[in-house]
Amino acid sequence: MENDNLLFYQLRSLRSRKRTIKKDVEKQIRKKYKRSKEVWNIRKNIPLIPLENPYQLGFVRFFVVRDDVMRSSDGDFFEGLLKKINTYMYSGSRQFLKKKRKFGRRIYVEKEQKLNRVSSYSWSSPKFGLTPRERLYFLKKEEYCPFRKCYDTYYEFTEPWRFILRTRPHIITHHKPIDTELEKEQAELDAYLGRHKIIGILQKKMHGKSNPWKMEYETDLIKSRKYTTCTMSATEIADCFQDL
């Protein structure tokens, strides 16, 4: 009798076994996620190897400070600011053209290049490093995102005339060696962590929220297209049913 009671207490319930399986799966996901970060850092920190014979691969276009602005007392200030918002565009030819349809015909027009916008996250991030004086040259704007159905806040530089575009040959002088074992492992980890269920577990258990856009949806319901069509309030709808 005592042996039967001991065996009964040693048996685990179905709920306990499911909880153990769930914890083991979460541990495996955490382990693979951590390894994915390690492999990514290893691939990123692989040193570049200089080429014996450098070669040209098209042209690169970027912004530089105007000569008259550079000769002024604020030349170093705007040069440091440009490093944070500069953009680089690459092309096979010096013209930087793209196809465009006009009146049923395909013509070539010059590609438009602008300075980088500063996101709201970078605006308040100490890593981005905007100084109080540099922030005076930016204007806060909002733009509607049709995919997320809410307004995105960004900051735009107000004096782009201080910079001009310059085109130079794009010279390749170094190359990064490829480790086939690391590339294979990274592809396997990305395929595993990219599953729909795995992404949900990562968002809920590791990043602390099941839906990363939930808070933005709750704060921007009035601005969303989904709710702009609702012209009647809940109380008005209830009054209509009472009248019936």
C-alpha positions in Angstrom: 0.0 0.0 0.0 2.8 2.4 0.9 4.5 1.6 -2.4 1.3 2.4 -4.3 1.0 5.7 -2.6 4.7 6.5 -3.3 4.2 5.6 -7.0 1.1 7.8 -7.2 2.9 10.9 -5.9 5.8 10.3 -8.3 3.5 10.3 -11.3 3.3 13.8 -12.9 0.0 15.3 -14.0 -0.7 16.2 -17.6 -0.5 19.9 -16.8 2.9 19.5 -15.2 4.2 17.6 -18.2 2.9 20.3 -20.6 4.5 23.0 -18.5 7.8 21.2 -18.6 7.7 20.8 -22.4 6.8 24.5 -22.8 9.7 25.6 -20.6 12.1 23.3 -22.6 11.0 24.8 -25.8 11.5 28.4 -24.5 15.0 27.5 -23.3 15.8 26.2 -26.7 14.6 29.3 -28.4 16.5 31.5 -25.9 19.7 29.5 -26.6 19.3 29.7 -30.4 18.5 33.4 -30.2 21.6 34.1 -28.1 23.7 32.0 -30.5 22.3 34.0 -33.4 23.5 37.2 -31.8 27.0 35.7 -31.2 27.3 34.5 -34.8 26.2 37.8 -36.1 28.8 39.6 -34.1 31.5 37.2 -35.2 30.6 37.7 -38.8 30.5 41.5 -38.4 34.0 41.6 -36.7 35.8 39.6 -39.3 38.7 41.8 -40.3 38.9 43.2 -43.9 41.7 42.0 -46.2 43.3 44.6 -48.5 43.2 43.8 -52.2 46.4 43.5 -54.2 44.8 45.2 -57.1 42.0 47.7 -56.1 39.3 48.2 -58.8 36.6 50.7 -59.5 32.9 49.7 -59.1 30.9 52.6 -60.5 30.5 55.9 -58.7 29.4 57.1 -55.3 27.6 60.4 -54.6 27.4 62.1 -51.2 27.0 65.5 -49.5 29.9 67.8 -48.6 29.9 71.1 -46.8 30.0 74.1 -49.2 33.3 75.9 -49.5 31.9 79.2 -48.3 30.3 77.6 -45.3 33.5 75.6 -44.6 35.6 78.8 -44.6 33.3 80.4 -42.0 33.6 80.0 -38.2 30.9 77.3 -38.2 32.6 75.1 -40.8 33.7 72.4 -38.3 30.2 72.4 -36.7 28.4 71.7 -39.9 31.0 69.2 -40.9 30.4 67.2 -37.7 26.6 67.5 -38.2 26.8 66.3 -41.8 28.5 63.0 -40.6 25.3 62.1 -38.8 22.8 62.8 -41.6 24.8 62.2 -44.7 23.6 59.8 -47.4 25.5 57.8 -50.0 24.2 56.7 -53.4 25.9 54.3 -55.8 25.5 54.0 -59.5 27.2 52.3 -62.5 27.5 55.7 -64.3 28.3 59.2 -63.3 24.8 60.5 -64.3 22.8 58.7 -61.6 19.7 58.2 -63.7 16.5 56.2 -63.3 13.7 55.2 -65.6 10.4 57.1 -65.4 7.2 56.9 -67.4 6.0 60.2 -68.9 3.1 60.5 -71.3 3.3 56.8 -72.1 7.1 57.0 -72.8 10.0 55.8 -70.7 12.5 58.5 -70.0 15.6 58.8 -67.8 15.6 61.4 -65.0 18.2 62.1 -62.3 17.8 60.3 -59.0 16.8 62.5 -56.1 19.1 62.4 -53.1 18.2 64.0 -49.8 19.8 64.1 -46.3 18.8 61.5 -43.8 15.8 62.1 -41.5 16.3 61.8 -37.8 13.8 59.4 -36.3 12.2 60.0 -32.9 14.3 57.2 -31.4 17.6 58.6 -32.7 16.5 62.1 -31.6 16.5 61.1 -27.9 19.2 58.5 -28.1 22.6 59.4 -26.6 24.3 57.0 -29.0 23.3 59.2 -32.0 24.8 62.1 -30.2 22.8 65.2 -31.3 24.0 68.2 -29.3 21.5 71.0 -28.1 22.9 73.4 -30.7 22.5 70.8 -33.5 18.9 70.2 -32.6 18.1 73.9 -33.3 18.6 73.2 -37.0 15.9 70.5 -37.2 12.1 70.8 -37.6 9.7 68.2 -36.2 7.3 66.7 -38.8 4.7 63.9 -39.0 4.0 61.6 -41.8 1.2 59.0 -42.1 2.3 55.4 -42.6 -0.4 53.4 -44.5 1.1 50.0 -43.4 1.1 50.7 -39.6 -2.0 53.0 -40.0 -0.5 55.7 -37.7 1.6 58.8 -37.9 5.4 58.6 -37.7 7.3 61.5 -36.1 10.7 62.5 -37.6 13.0 65.5 -37.6 14.2 67.2 -40.8 17.2 69.4 -41.4 16.0 73.0 -42.1 19.1 74.3 -44.0 20.1 71.8 -46.7 21.6 74.6 -48.8 24.7 74.4 -46.7 25.6 71.1 -48.3 26.2 70.2 -52.0 26.5 66.9 -53.8 29.8 65.5 -54.9 30.5 62.5 -57.1 33.6 60.3 -56.9 34.7 57.0 -58.3 33.8 54.1 -56.0 37.1 52.3 -55.4 37.1 48.8 -53.8 40.3 48.4 -51.8 39.3 45.7 -49.2 37.2 42.6 -49.1 35.8 40.5 -46.3 36.4 36.8 -46.3 33.4 34.5 -46.1 33.3 31.7 -43.5 31.1 29.0 -45.0 30.5 27.3 -41.6 29.3 30.6 -40.0 27.1 31.5 -43.0 25.5 28.0 -42.9 24.9 28.3 -39.2 23.5 31.8 -39.5 21.1 30.7 -42.2 19.8 27.8 -40.1 19.3 30.0 -37.1 17.5 32.6 -39.2 15.2 30.0 -40.7 14.3 28.6 -37.2 13.9 32.0 -35.5 11.9 33.3 -38.5 8.9 31.0 -38.0 5.6 32.6 -37.1 5.2 30.9 -33.7 8.8 31.4 -32.7 8.6 35.2 -33.5 5.5 35.4 -31.2 7.3 33.6 -28.3 10.4 35.9 -28.8 8.2 39.0 -28.6 6.3 37.9 -25.6 8.9 36.2 -23.5 12.2 38.0 -24.4 11.1 41.4 -25.5 8.4 41.7 -22.9 5.4 42.3 -25.2 3.3 40.1 -27.5 2.3 42.8 -29.9 5.0 45.5 -30.4 2.6 47.9 -32.1 -0.2 47.6 -29.6 0.6 50.7 -27.6 0.8 52.8 -30.8 -2.5 51.5 -32.0 -4.1 52.4 -28.6 -2.7 55.9 -28.7 -3.4 56.6 -32.3 -6.9 55.1 -32.7 -8.4 58.5 -33.8 -5.7 59.0 -36.5 -6.1 55.4 -37.9 -8.1 54.9 -41.1 -9.9 52.0 -39.4 -11.6 54.4 -36.9 -12.0 57.6 -38.9 -15.1 56.2 -40.6 -16.9 55.7 -37.2 -19.0 58.9 -37.0 -21.4 57.8 -34.3 -20.4 57.2 -30.7 -21.3 54.1 -28.6 -24.0 56.1 -26.6 -25.6 57.3 -29.9 -25.8 53.8 -31.2 -27.3 52.6 -27.9 -30.0 55.4 -28.1 -30.9 54.3 -31.6 -31.6 50.7 -30.4 -33.6 52.0 -27.4 -35.9 54.0 -29.8 -36.7 50.8 -31.7 
